[in-house]
């Protein structure tokens, strides 16, 4: 299951929606690794088209009530994902639901959800901290763990074969670099 309790924002209805989106993405990945049925892909796309609209509406309504400073940028990110989903609808229909394109959709959706929830959504619910590293370090740890989770889901990476190296020197406000070393049968680095 892709959902982790550490993704919880503390807003019950939004957390429930996020959990549903993660569950659906996990089911899509299982389908890719299993029977690869086009009807399941169609159902997933239909769900995505409808559910993201509902979720984004609810989330935007919530953060508008908070007078969230980055509201416009956040809404723009929602609109970009909706466009990406629509792009995949067309690509998949035109390709008769090619499993390679479905895998790209699942990878894009997994990475987007994790990044968006961990980096963007936590901003409108986060309390100010006294320790300037606490928020950034927490974010990088979430992002590193989430990246490993995506690699595990998409390529079968064993989390025990991962060596994380966190680098906090010279971090700008918007840039984070995390190196993940891969060992065992699959050797290399992901930065």
Secondary structure per residue as TSV (DSSP state, phi and psi in degrees):
chain	resnum	aa	ss	phi	psi
A	1	X	-	360.0	135.7
A	2	X	-	-82.2	-26.8
A	3	X	-	-67.4	137.7
A	4	X	-	-128.3	145.0
A	5	X	G	-60.4	-25.1
A	6	X	G	-68.3	-12.7
A	7	X	G	-83.0	-8.8
A	8	X	-	-63.1	130.7
A	9	X	-	-90.5	-22.3
A	10	X	S	94.4	12.0
A	11	X	-	-117.5	103.3
A	12	X	H	-51.0	-51.1
A	13	X	H	-69.6	-33.1
A	14	X	H	-73.8	-40.5
A	15	X	H	-60.4	-41.6
A	16	X	H	-63.1	-39.9
A	17	X	H	-67.1	-43.9
A	18	X	H	-59.1	-45.3
A	19	X	H	-58.5	-41.8
A	20	X	H	-63.8	-41.5
A	21	X	H	-64.1	-41.6
A	22	X	H	-65.3	-41.0
A	23	X	H	-62.3	-43.8
A	24	X	H	-63.7	-40.3
A	25	X	H	-64.9	-42.2
A	26	X	H	-61.6	-40.4
A	27	X	H	-65.0	-37.5
A	28	X	H	-63.7	-42.9
A	29	X	H	-63.7	-41.5
A	30	X	H	-62.3	-38.8
A	31	X	H	-64.8	-39.9
A	32	X	H	-62.3	-40.4
A	33	X	H	-79.3	-12.0
A	34	X	T	-110.6	-123.3
A	35	X	T	-70.7	-20.5
A	36	X	-	55.0	59.5
A	37	X	-	-92.5	121.5
A	38	X	H	-56.0	-34.4
A	39	X	H	-64.6	-32.8
A	40	X	H	-69.9	-40.6
A	41	X	H	-61.1	-42.9
A	42	X	H	-61.5	-44.3
A	43	X	H	-62.0	-41.0
A	44	X	H	-64.3	-44.1
A	45	X	H	-63.2	-42.2
A	46	X	H	-61.3	-44.6
A	47	X	H	-57.3	-49.8
A	48	X	H	-57.6	-48.1
A	49	X	H	-58.0	-39.7
A	50	X	H	-84.1	-44.8
A	51	X	H	-72.3	-39.1
A	52	X	H	-63.5	-34.5
A	53	X	H	-62.3	-46.7
A	54	X	H	-62.9	-47.8
A	55	X	H	-61.7	-48.6
A	56	X	H	-61.5	-39.5
A	57	X	H	-60.6	-47.4
A	58	X	H	-64.4	-43.7
A	59	X	H	-65.4	-44.1
A	60	X	H	-64.3	-39.3
A	61	X	H	-60.8	-41.6
A	62	X	H	-65.4	-50.8
A	63	X	H	-74.1	-20.7
A	64	X	H	-67.0	-35.3
A	65	X	H	-66.5	-21.9
A	66	X	T	-89.5	-4.5
A	67	X	T	56.9	48.6
A	68	X	-	-64.1	128.6
A	69	X	T	-66.4	-33.4
A	70	X	T	-97.5	29.6
A	71	X	H	-55.1	-49.4
A	72	X	H	-61.9	-43.9
A	73	X	H	-65.8	-38.9
A	74	X	H	-64.9	-44.2
A	75	X	H	-62.6	-39.7
A	76	X	H	-59.6	-41.9
A	77	X	H	-63.6	-39.0
A	78	X	H	-61.7	-45.0
A	79	X	H	-63.1	-38.1
A	80	X	H	-64.8	-40.1
A	81	X	H	-66.2	-42.2
A	82	X	H	-58.3	-40.0
A	83	X	H	-65.8	-41.1
A	84	X	H	-61.6	-44.0
A	85	X	H	-61.0	-44.0
A	86	X	H	-63.1	-38.6
A	87	X	H	-60.2	-43.2
A	88	X	H	-68.9	-32.1
A	89	X	H	-57.6	-49.0
A	90	X	H	-65.0	-48.0
A	91	X	H	-57.7	-44.0
A	92	X	H	-71.4	-39.4
A	93	X	H	-64.1	-42.9
A	94	X	H	-66.8	-27.8
A	95	X	T	-99.2	9.1
A	96	X	T	57.6	38.7
A	97	X	S	62.7	51.6
A	98	X	-	-57.1	124.8
A	99	X	H	-59.3	-29.7
A	100	X	H	-66.1	-38.4
A	101	X	H	-72.1	-36.9
A	102	X	H	-62.3	-39.6
A	103	X	H	-64.4	-39.5
A	104	X	H	-63.3	-42.4
A	105	X	H	-59.2	-47.6
A	106	X	H	-62.4	-40.9
A	107	X	H	-65.2	-45.9
A	108	X	H	-61.4	-45.8
A	109	X	H	-65.4	-42.7
A	110	X	H	-59.8	-51.5
A	111	X	H	-62.5	-43.2
A	112	X	H	-63.3	-47.8
A	113	X	H	-59.5	-48.7
A	114	X	H	-62.6	-50.0
A	115	X	H	-59.9	-47.5
A	116	X	I	-64.6	-45.1
A	117	X	I	-67.2	-47.7
A	118	X	I	-70.4	-41.7
A	119	X	I	-92.8	-50.4
A	120	X	I	-86.9	-50.9
A	121	X	I	-67.0	-35.3
A	122	X	H	-64.3	-21.4
A	123	X	H	-64.8	-38.0
A	124	X	H	-83.1	-9.6
A	125	X	H	-111.2	-10.4
A	126	X	-	-71.9	138.7
A	127	X	-	-84.3	147.9
A	128	X	-	-65.6	140.7
A	129	X	-	-114.8	157.6
A	130	X	S	-79.9	-31.6
A	131	X	S	-89.1	113.2
A	132	X	H	-62.8	-25.5
A	133	X	H	-82.1	-23.6
A	134	X	H	-55.9	-48.7
A	135	X	H	-68.5	-47.0
A	136	X	H	-65.0	-42.9
A	137	X	H	-65.4	-41.5
A	138	X	H	-61.2	-42.8
A	139	X	H	-62.9	-45.6
A	140	X	H	-66.3	-37.6
A	141	X	H	-64.0	-44.8
A	142	X	H	-57.7	-47.8
A	143	X	H	-64.9	-42.9
A	144	X	H	-62.4	-47.9
A	145	X	H	-62.9	-38.2
A	146	X	H	-69.0	-37.9
A	147	X	H	-63.0	-43.1
A	148	X	H	-61.5	-39.9
A	149	X	H	-63.6	-41.7
A	150	X	H	-63.7	-44.4
A	151	X	H	-62.3	-38.1
A	152	X	H	-63.1	-45.7
A	153	X	H	-70.6	-39.2
A	154	X	H	-86.4	-33.3
A	155	X	H	-125.6	8.1
A	156	X	-	73.5	24.5
A	157	X	-	-63.4	134.6
A	158	X	-	-86.2	120.0
A	159	X	G	-56.5	-23.2
A	160	X	G	-71.4	-16.4
A	161	X	G	-93.9	22.7
A	162	X	E	-118.3	137.6
A	163	X	E	-123.6	110.9
A	164	X	E	-90.0	138.3
A	165	X	E	-126.1	115.9
A	166	X	E	-95.3	134.2
A	167	X	-	-122.6	116.6
A	168	X	-	-106.3	-4.9
A	169	X	T	-66.9	137.7
A	170	X	T	56.9	35.4
A	171	X	-	-74.1	127.1
A	172	X	-	-85.7	175.2
A	173	X	S	-60.6	-36.1
A	174	X	S	-110.3	-0.8
A	175	X	-	-112.8	131.7
A	176	X	-	-136.8	129.9
A	177	X	-	-117.5	125.1
A	178	X	E	-126.9	126.8
A	179	X	E	-100.9	128.2
A	180	X	E	-116.7	116.1
A	181	X	E	-88.0	135.4
A	182	X	E	-106.7	134.3
A	183	X	-	-129.3	177.2
A	184	X	T	86.2	-143.1
A	185	X	T	-64.8	-30.0
A	186	X	S	-107.9	109.4
A	187	X	-	-109.4	148.5
A	188	X	E	146.1	-165.3
A	189	X	E	-136.5	148.7
A	190	X	E	-122.1	123.8
A	191	X	-	-117.8	360.0
